[in-house]
Amino acid sequence: MATSSVSKGCFVFKPDFKKRKISVPIGVNVTDHDLTFRSLTEVLQNNVTPYVVSLQAKDCPDMKHFLQKLASQLMDCNVDVQSKEKESVQVTQKKIHYSMDSLSTWYMSVTQKTDVKMPRKKRTPPSQWQSPPVVLILKDMESFTTKVLQDFIIISSQHLHEFPLILIFGIATSPVVVHRMLPHAVSSLLCIELFQSLSCKEHLTTVLDKLLLTTQFPFKLSEKVLQVLTNIFLYHDFSIQNFIKGLQLSLLEHFYSQPLSVLCCNLPEAKRRINFLSDNQCENIRRLPSFRRYVEKQASEKQVALLTNERFLKEETQSLLENLHVYHTNYFLVLRCLHQFTSSLPKYPLGRQIRELYCTCLEKNIRDSEEYASALQLLRMLAKDELMAMLQKCFKVFKSSSEKQLGNTAKRIEEFLAQFQSLDAEAKEEEEDTSESQSKGLQKTDLYHLQKSLLEMKELRRASKRQTKFEVLREQLVSFIDSLAREYLLLPETQPLHEVLYFSAAHTLRQHLNAAPRIALHTALNNPYYYLKNEALRSEEGCIPNVAPDICIAYKLHLECSRLINLVDWSEAFATVVTAAEKMDANSVTSEERNEIIQYPLKSVLQCPSIYFSSLFSLHFPVRTFRAFQRGDINQSRKHLDSSSFIIVLIIRNQKIKSCKRYIQ
């Protein structure tokens, strides 16, 4: 499924072949635009022409480079030419001087000699195009130089008969930018026609509708996980690709962390796998919170059988999984039906898209929400035509479903439709009866008796307040929809064994998707066991294991100093820990080895600041000291440190920048 993030657009075609043809898709700049243009290129190649070229502004600073890129990509599009002809084209491509005349000559020779093969999909009939046109896609029109665009349009407009061209402009702002960049003399050569693509939110709704709001795929997301993915989509990138990657990561984490995810498959396969469950897997089923709540509600004899009898447990598990499948089937049918009734209400109390209604149903019992009560109140004020349109859509939802669930519901909705249609005939009969009764009741009388009779009729109407047949039928319909929602739109947590299908580790997913490099660096350096999982690195808080990597030892020694740090003490402490780790006698260590160990902390800062300490802390001290450490001359560097000052800047986690000035004596 091709995903697109282009929200608006315009196609520009001119019926007069003497003038220019152009198409302009526009929309916000998001990460899916490359995929959008790639899909557009494939569609054009399959249906219009094999000659489709895509250019970017960074590759076309002037007219020369523009024509070079156009010619090189255009000649590579000629895939139907034999290999010998390809080689000759590549040779001539280097020698030729790029111009519209040369491109026109090349195009005429290729279209005359080469019979372009038809792809799988039929292209535009040859009656409309004498030869397949060249489609040029400019992905970022605003970034192109105005003079380059103007010159290219003017020059190419003079070669339309020899070189038929269609332009596609990618615009991130507004179609008005075409007229701002191009003067009237140039824009008059173009004919602009707007088009509109689906928005990112509609693509998101489509993905959820095809993958999650169906029983075809058993894997589901909990409310918090779905909220994490949708928040990243709506507030960060508007990228369908990234949303799908997050969905794939959720699937991977579910099958990795949940031992019973082996049952997350279609129902017949899950029933077959239950028969081969091991004793440990049966114990995992008994440990599930939802299954334990289910056991507590059963009779004492059944409780004992579920906790002790493996065969009985497997049979009950099959039954519970089947009930879970039926629950999802009814759930999604009623959800779609309720969406048809609430998606067009004023102010959209339950959301305009089914995704919003689904998130509300996952979050809490919908019957207890204020938005649901407001939606029912608005349904009680709708007219007959609106209710009939909603009923017809809801009836199509139940009829299009292949499952034979809620069969009586479809019949009941059909009965409501018939009753609403019969109201017209009854209303006409009532009007005729009332007119006859009024004509019979109107007799000659004086003004006093007329006023008295009218007041009596008014009081009788107030006292009775009898509802019309339409109001009664409308109230019955709203009550019916309410009963469906209360019966079938239950929380997934209320269903036994829902943990098998639902992924709920929102915190784990957030850690993977919302990267925090500074925290990750601090964790890796301060606690290497967190990532390496080596038991030798496990240590108590505040202790420095002597077997830790050298960079971790240097960093933890650095953390022991809050505001002030002495470089000599830091180096000496590092040498003490390292020699203890390697079981070296301090007296037996030579001076060269000692110097090499002592200067390691500062070497790690000087040589690898971008890897380890770029976001944690940086050191600033005189250039002579820096160069002395680069040369490895520890004595010279100490000499400079003894006679000069230095500044240490600490940036740890989200703390403020701390600096201190310290003289080494």
Secondary structure, DSSP 8 states (H G I E B T S, - for coil): -------EEEEE--SSTTS-EEEEEE----TTHHHHHHHHHHHHHHHT-S-EEEE-GGG-SSHHHHHHHHHHHHHHT-TTS-HHHHHHHHHHHHHS---HHHHHHHHHHHHHH------SS----TTT-SS--EEEEES-GGGS-HHHHHHHHHHHHTTTTTS-EEEEE-BSS-THHHHHHS-HHHHTT----EE----HHHHHHHHHHHHTSSSSS--EE-HHHHHHHHHHIIIII--HHHHHHHHHHHHHHHHHH-GGGGG-S-HHHHHHHHTT--HHHHHHHHH-HHHHHHHHTS-HHHHHHHHH-HHHHHHHHHHHHHHHHHHHHHHHHHHHHHHHHHTTSTT-TT-SSHHHHHHHHHHS-GGGSHHHHHHHHHHTT--HHHHHHHHHHHHHHHHH--S--SHHHHHHHHHHHHHHHHHHHHHHHHHHHHHHHHHHH-----HHHHHHHHHHHHHHHHHH----HHHHHHHHHHHHHHHHHHHH---GGGSTTGGGTEE--HHHHHHHHS--HHHHHHHHHH-THHHH--GGG---TT---TTS-HHHHHHHHHHT-SS---HHHHHHHHHHHHHHHTT--TTTS-HHHHHHHHTHHHHHHHH-IIIIITTTEEEE--HHHHHHHHHT-HHHHHHHHHTSEEEEEE--TT---EEEEEE--
